[in-house]
Amino acid sequence: MCSTSFPDEAAYDGHDTPPLPGADFTGVVSMVPSETNANKLCPFSVGDKVYGLSFDMLRSKARVSMDSLAKMPCDVSFEEACTLPMVFLTVMYALKEQAVLKSSDRILIHSAAGGVGLAAVQYAQSIGAEIFATASPSKHDYLRSLGVKYISTSRDGDTFVSEMGELVGSQGLDVVLSSSNLVRESLDLLGPGGRFLELGKRNILTEAEMTQERPDVSYFTYTLNELIPDDPTLKCKMLRSLTDDVESGVVRLLTA
């Protein structure tokens, strides 16, 4: 089983023969290597329920690298597990590995009612960071039900500047996650030495532009999408960590 998302649709742009969609997947191991490297034994057995991240997974059977999957969390269905890897690993890499989010931090999470946004809210709450968020007005009550107090919209720049500026105050923010169409407006709220994590690829500041405007800011545009091919061993470790977090209750299934 695999899930599809907007990045899968975007992958079709510019391709005469586009790749198959689907990165998040779940399944059952039907075959394992007959021989493995002595330094890398296969941790799976035939019949294991697994989930993970790979490419072109919209198919009934696939040969997948051991670095791309992990055993599914207990008491989670195939459908539920299939919604976990991309959004939670994106957030784990951005906020844990890059921003090194701390309990004393104030973080602005754009599009907080989306999949990545909800995962980011969960992670920030587990750390104890103070959360500021944007979402469409119809989602504000839902975010409040999750414990998010400070909310504005990203649909209207003037409203965002007025409302979020008042909410954040003179103290400023420590971290901004995915600025959407409000790059400079969000940057204006970021305090000295802040961290700015951009998950999008369109209409964003280049590193040179960020250095010119805010040389004090740590700017991250390298995301999980680049990490998957560049460092597959880290992805495997993150998947195992995600399994542990789901089983311990640190990570909750996304229901919105």
C-alpha positions in Angstrom: 0.0 0.0 0.0 1.2 3.5 -0.7 0.0 7.1 -0.2 0.2 10.0 -2.6 0.5 13.7 -2.0 1.1 17.0 -3.7 4.8 16.3 -4.3 3.8 13.3 -6.4 1.6 15.4 -8.6 4.4 18.0 -9.0 6.8 15.3 -10.0 4.9 14.9 -13.3 5.9 18.4 -14.4 8.4 18.3 -17.2 8.4 14.5 -17.7 7.3 12.8 -21.0 7.3 9.5 -19.0 6.9 10.6 -15.4 7.9 8.3 -12.5 5.2 6.4 -10.7 3.8 8.3 -7.7 4.0 7.2 -4.1 6.8 7.5 -1.5 5.1 6.5 1.7 4.4 2.8 1.7 3.4 -0.2 3.9 3.6 -3.9 3.1 4.5 -7.4 4.0 8.0 -8.8 3.4 7.7 -11.7 0.9 11.5 -12.3 0.3 14.8 -11.4 2.0 18.3 -11.6 0.6 19.8 -15.1 0.6 23.2 -13.6 1.3 24.0 -10.3 3.2 27.1 -8.4 3.9 28.7 -9.6 7.2 28.6 -6.0 8.5 25.0 -5.5 7.5 22.7 -8.4 8.4 19.1 -8.3 7.2 16.9 -7.4 10.2 13.7 -8.6 8.5 11.9 -11.9 8.1 9.3 -13.1 5.6 5.9 -12.0 6.9 7.1 -8.9 8.7 4.8 -5.9 8.4 6.9 -2.9 7.3 6.6 0.7 6.3 9.0 3.3 4.9 10.0 5.7 2.2 11.2 5.0 -1.3 10.3 6.0 -4.9 7.8 4.7 -7.5 5.9 2.6 -4.9 2.5 2.6 -6.5 2.8 -1.1 -7.4 1.7 -4.4 -5.9 5.3 -5.7 -5.4 8.6 -3.9 -5.1 12.3 -4.6 -4.3 13.2 -2.1 -1.6 16.5 -1.3 0.1 16.8 -2.3 3.8 17.7 1.4 4.4 14.3 2.5 3.2 12.0 0.6 5.7 11.4 -0.4 9.2 9.0 -2.7 11.1 5.6 -1.1 11.5 4.6 0.1 15.0 2.4 -2.3 16.9 -1.4 -1.9 16.9 -1.3 0.4 13.8 -3.1 -0.5 10.6 -1.4 -0.5 7.1 -3.5 2.5 6.2 -2.5 4.4 9.3 1.2 3.6 9.0 1.2 4.7 5.4 0.4 8.3 6.5 3.4 8.5 8.9 6.8 8.4 7.2 7.0 11.5 4.9 5.4 14.0 7.2 7.0 13.0 10.5 10.5 12.3 9.0 10.3 15.7 7.3 9.6 17.3 10.7 12.1 15.2 12.6 14.9 16.2 10.2 14.0 19.9 10.1 13.3 20.5 13.8 15.4 17.9 15.5 18.5 17.6 13.3 18.6 21.1 11.7 16.9 23.6 14.0 17.7 21.6 17.2 14.4 22.9 18.6 14.5 23.5 22.4 11.9 23.9 25.1 12.8 27.6 25.4 12.2 28.3 21.7 9.3 30.1 20.2 8.4 28.6 16.8 6.1 29.8 14.0 4.6 26.8 12.1 2.9 27.8 8.8 0.1 25.7 7.4 -0.2 24.1 10.8 -3.4 22.2 10.0 -1.8 20.3 7.1 0.0 17.0 7.5 3.5 18.4 8.0 2.1 21.2 10.1 0.3 18.8 12.5 3.4 16.7 12.8 5.4 19.8 13.6 2.9 20.8 16.2 3.2 17.4 17.8 7.0 17.6 17.8 7.1 21.1 19.2 4.6 20.2 22.0 6.7 17.1 22.9 9.8 19.4 23.3 7.8 22.0 25.2 8.4 24.9 22.7 6.0 27.8 22.5 3.9 27.5 19.3 2.6 30.2 16.9 0.7 29.0 13.9 -1.0 29.9 10.7 -4.0 28.1 9.1 -7.2 28.9 7.2 -9.8 30.4 9.6 -12.0 27.3 9.3 -9.1 25.3 11.0 -8.4 27.6 13.9 -10.8 25.9 16.3 -9.3 22.5 15.5 -5.8 23.8 16.2 -7.0 25.3 19.5 -8.5 21.9 20.4 -4.9 20.6 20.1 -3.6 23.2 22.5 -2.3 25.8 20.0 -3.1 29.2 21.4 -1.5 31.7 19.0 -3.0 31.5 15.5 -3.3 33.7 12.5 -3.8 33.3 8.7 -1.3 33.0 5.9 -4.0 33.8 3.3 -3.7 37.6 3.8 -0.4 39.2 4.3 -1.7 42.4 6.0 -3.8 40.4 8.5 -0.9 38.1 9.2 1.5 41.0 9.9 -1.0 42.7 12.2 -2.2 39.6 14.1 1.0 37.7 14.4 3.0 40.8 15.1 0.8 41.5 18.1 0.9 37.8 19.2 4.7 37.5 18.9 5.5 40.9 20.4 8.9 42.4 20.8 10.5 39.2 21.9 10.4 37.7 18.4 10.6 34.1 17.2 13.4 31.6 17.4 12.3 29.3 14.6 10.2 29.7 11.4 9.1 26.5 9.6 8.0 26.8 6.0 7.1 30.4 5.3 4.6 29.8 2.5 4.0 33.0 0.6 5.0 35.1 3.6 8.8 34.9 3.5 9.8 38.4 4.4 6.8 39.0 6.7 7.9 35.9 8.7 11.6 36.9 8.6 10.7 40.2 10.1 9.3 38.3 13.2 12.5 36.2 13.6 14.7 37.3 16.4 18.5 37.7 16.2 20.3 34.4 15.5 17.1 32.7 14.6 16.6 29.6 12.4 14.6 29.7 9.2 13.6 26.4 7.7 12.1 26.5 4.2 10.4 23.3 3.0 9.2 24.7 -0.3 11.2 25.1 -3.5 9.3 27.8 -5.3 9.5 31.6 -4.6 11.9 31.2 -1.8 15.0 33.3 -0.9 18.3 32.0 -2.2 21.1 31.6 0.4 22.8 34.7 -1.0 19.6 36.7 -0.6 19.1 35.5 3.0 22.7 36.3 3.8 22.3 39.8 2.4 19.1 40.5 4.3 19.7 38.6 7.5 23.3 37.4 7.9 22.5 36.4 11.5 19.9 33.8 10.5 20.7 30.1 10.0 18.9 29.3 6.8 17.9 25.7 5.8 16.6 24.7 2.4 18.0 21.2 2.3 15.1 18.9 3.2 14.1 15.3 3.6 13.6 15.1 -0.2 17.4 15.6 -0.7 18.3 13.5 2.3 16.6 10.3 1.0 19.1 9.7 -1.8 22.1 11.4 -0.1 22.0 9.6 3.2 19.8 6.5 3.2 21.3 5.2 6.5 20.0 8.2 8.4 16.5 7.7 7.0 16.5 4.1 8.3 17.5 5.3 11.8 14.8 7.9 11.7 12.2 5.3 10.7 13.1 3.1 13.7 13.0 6.2 15.9 9.5 7.0 14.5 8.3 3.5 15.3 9.5 3.9 18.9 7.8 7.3 19.2 4.5 5.9 17.9 4.6 2.9 20.3 5.5 5.1 23.3 2.7 7.6 22.5 5.1 10.5 21.7 3.7 10.5 18.1 0.0 10.3 17.6 -1.7 9.3 14.4 -2.9 12.2 12.2 -6.7 12.4 12.1 -7.4 15.8 10.4 
